[in-house]
Amino acid sequence: MPEAITYNGNRNSTPLSAAHHGNNNNSGGTGISGTSGAACEAASLGGFREAVCMNAGRVYDSCSGKDCLEDLRVYLTECGQSIINEGSSVKCRDIDVLHVSMDVEEVPFNAGYYSVDMTFYFLVTLDVYGAGGCAAPQTVQGVAVFDKKVILFGSEGSVRSFRSDCSKLGTACTDMPIAQVQTVDPVCLGLRVCEHPKPECGCESVNFPCEIENLLGGPIVGRGGKYLYLTIGLFTIVSLERDIQMMVPVYDFCIPEKECTTSCSEDPCEMFRKIRFPVSEFFPPKQDCCCN
């Protein structure tokens, strides 16, 4: 029998075990027990309505990363490689995190710890000048790859769960923790154009998912006349979480406090007047000076 949990009427209060109150469910209106279901008593005290048990993902461990990735090879399609070979100069316009593949494995002889192997795929947009005798730059897209590995604590568990959305034979949901990666748009720090590949490039064996090649418009080639090496700055947060059952206080339903505005107003100028002036776009924030 799980231990009953008592919550005080104050919204900022913390749960206290029923044993701390002498295991007395009739405490004279001092709170609500998680197993008694006395939601009306909490409502009269101005607190939450009920205590409910819910499934939620609890983060057991996390880490932040600030990586400077030097000389990442930018892989191109055959069409993009020909444009690069003809161009006189190349400039990096934009970098996006296209996809992150993850693999979670237990760390041997270290119970509760897991290794998270991540492969980042970056979509690189380039401006190529002087290709084909054109004065205007031509846009070429390529892809860069980066591997990262971290070790985090994900607790222990030996439970297999079966759910209605994975109820086929042999499709039990394992008790491995779930890895999550958060990142912002990378920062382009430099781009080099080389006539020869780096010795550790490994350009002959290039294997990319079909979805990435379809996005670029063709198969990616390993060798070419010119080779692009990119240096970027990457900020990441990696976390390990597990689905657990926890008891939480419920105050009320999430009812929106504002009405939806429609864009089909009869007076477009009236809609424009309601838009706030973008001050930050005209006056970028300055750096705070921490002077001693």
N, C-alpha and C positions, 0 to 999 in steps of 0.2 A: 504493500500500500504506500503510495508516494506521500511524502510529508506535505501537509497542508501549508499553504503560503498565505499570509495575511498582509494586506495592503492598508496603509492608513488613508484617511480621507483626503489628505493634502496631496495635490498633483505632483509635487516634487518629492514626495516621500519615497523611501526605499522599502522593498518587501522584507518582512520579518517572519521568521518561522513561527508556526503555531505553538511549538514547544516553548518558545520564549515567552509566550503569554499564558503558560500553564495549560496549553492545549484546550482552552475554553472557548467554544464557539459562540457562547452567549456572553460576550464581554460588555454588553450594555451599550452598543453602538460605537465602538471604538474603531471599526474598520470593516473590511469585507474579506472573507476567507475564500481562497481560490477553489475550495472544494464544497463550500456551503451553498453557493449560488445566490447569495443575498444581495442582488443588485439594487433592489429598492432602498435598502438601508444606505448604500453608498450615495445614491441619488439625493437622499434627504440631507446628507452631509456635505453636498456640493462637490463630491469627488467623482471618480469614474463610475460608469454604469455597471460594468461587470469585468471579471477576469476570465480571459479566454485562453485556451491552449492552441497554439498555431505552429506550423512548420516554417522555419526561417533559416537562412544561411548565416551561420556565425563565422566570423573571420578569426582564425586561430593564430595566424602569423602573416606579416606583410613586410615588404621592404621597398624602398625607393631607389631608383637608379638614375645617375647622370653620366651618360656614356658619350665619349668623343670617339666616333667611329672613323678611323683614318683609312683612306685608300680603299673604299669599297668599289668593286668592279661594277660598272653599269652595263648590263646586258641588253642588247638591242635585237630587233628583228633584222632580216636581210635588207628590207627597204630602208629602215632607219640607219643601219650600218653604212649603206651606200651614201646616204646624205651626209653622215658624219665624215666619211672619207673625202668627200668633195668640198666640205666647208673649210673656211680659213680659221674660224674661231667658234667656240661653243660656250654658252652661258647657261647656268642652271636657273630655271624660272621658279619651279615649285617642286616640293617633295610631300608625298602623302603616304601614310601607313596603309598599305593595301590589304594586308592580311597577316595574322600571327597564328601559326600552328603551335600547339602545346602538347607536351607529353609528360605525365606525372608518374614517377616511379619511386618505390621505397628505397631508402638509403640503407644498405646492409650494415648490420651490427650497430644501428643507431635508431632504436625504436621511436616511432612517432615523427621522424623527420623524412621529408620527401624531396627529391630533386625535380625541378621544373625545367625542362628543356624547351626553349622557345626558338622559333625561326621567324624572323621579321622579313616581310616582303615590302619593299618601298617602291612606289610608283614615282619615277623621276621624269619631270617635264623639262625639256631642253629647248633652247633657242639656238639654231645653227645659222651662222652668218657666212655669206659668200658661196653657198652651195648652188650649183647650176647657173651661176651668173646673176642670181637674183639679189636685188638691193635689200629687200625686206627679209627678215629672218624666217626660217622655216622651223616649224614645231615638230619635235621628235620626242617620243616617249620610250623610256626604257625601265628596267627593273633592277634593283639592287637587293642583296640578301645579307642578313646578319644573324648569327647564332649566339644565343645567350643562355646561360645556365645559372640557376640560383638554388639554394637549399633552404627550405623553410620548415617550420614545425606545423604539422597538420593533425596532431593527436592520433590516437590508435582506435581502431574499430574492427570488429569481425562480423558485422551484421550484413546480411543480404536482404535487400528490400525488393518487393514485387509490387508493381503499380499497374493500374489499368492501361496506361499509355505505353507500357513495355511488358505486356503480359504474354508474349509468345514464349514457346518452350526454349529454355536456355538463354533467356534475355533478362536475367536478374540484374538489377542495378547494384553494382559493386559498392563497397564501402570506402572507396578511395576518395580523398578530398578533391575538391574542385578548384582548379587554378583559374585565376582571373588576372588579366593584364590591362592596365589603363595607360594610355599614352596621349600626348599632344602632338601636333604637327612638328616634325623634325625641322631643325634649323640647318640650312646649307652653309657650311663654313669654307668650302673650297672645292675646286674641280680642276683636275689635271688631264691633259690630253697627251698620250704617249704613243710612240711609234711601235713599241714592243711591249708585250705583256710582262707583268712581274713574274719572277720564277715560281712563286708560290700561288699563282693565280689558279691553276688547274682548269684552264679554259676549254680543254678538249671535252671534258665530261660535265655537261650542263643539263640538269634535269629540273624542269619547272612543271607545276600543275597545269593541266590543259586549260583551266579557267583563266590563268594568267596569260597564256599565249593567245587565247581567244580575245582577251581584252586588248592586247597589243596589236592584234590583227594578223598574226602569223607566228610561225615557229621562231624561237630564239636561237641565234647562232652564237657559237663559242669564239670563233676566230674571225678577225677582220683586219682591215688596214690600220685603223687607229683604235686605241683603247682608252676608255674613260674611267677615271678613278675619282671617287667622290668622298669628301670628308663632311660628316654631318654631326650635329649634336642631338642627342635623344634623351628625353625624360620619360621615365616609366615608373609605375607602381605595380608590383606583383603581390598577390595575396593568395592564401589557401583558406578555403572555407568548407564547412560541412553543413548539411541539412540536419537540424536538430529540432526537437519540440521544446518550446518554452512558453511560459505563462506570462501574458502581458496585460496591462490594464487597458480597457477600452472606454474612451470618453464619449464618443458619439460617431455617427457616420460622417464620412468626408463629403460634406455638402458644399458645392462651389459658392463663393461669396460674391461673385460678379457675374453679370449677364454677358452672353456672347454678342459681340458686335459683328454686324454683317458688312460686307464690302460693296453692297449694291445700293448705296445711298443715292438719293436723287440729286444731291448737291455734292459733287466731288471736291469742291473747295472747302466745304464744311468738314469733310473727312480729313482733308489735308491739314486743317487748322488744329485738329486733335492730336496730330503727331508731334512729339516733343522734338525740339530743336537739337540736332546732333552736335552738341558742344565739343564732345571728346574727339570728334572727327576733325574739327578745325584746330583744336588746341590739345595736342597729345600731352599726356601727363609727364611731368619732369621727374627726374630721379631725386629722391630725398638725399640730402647731404648730411651724413653723420660726422660732424666735425667735433673734435675734442677741444 
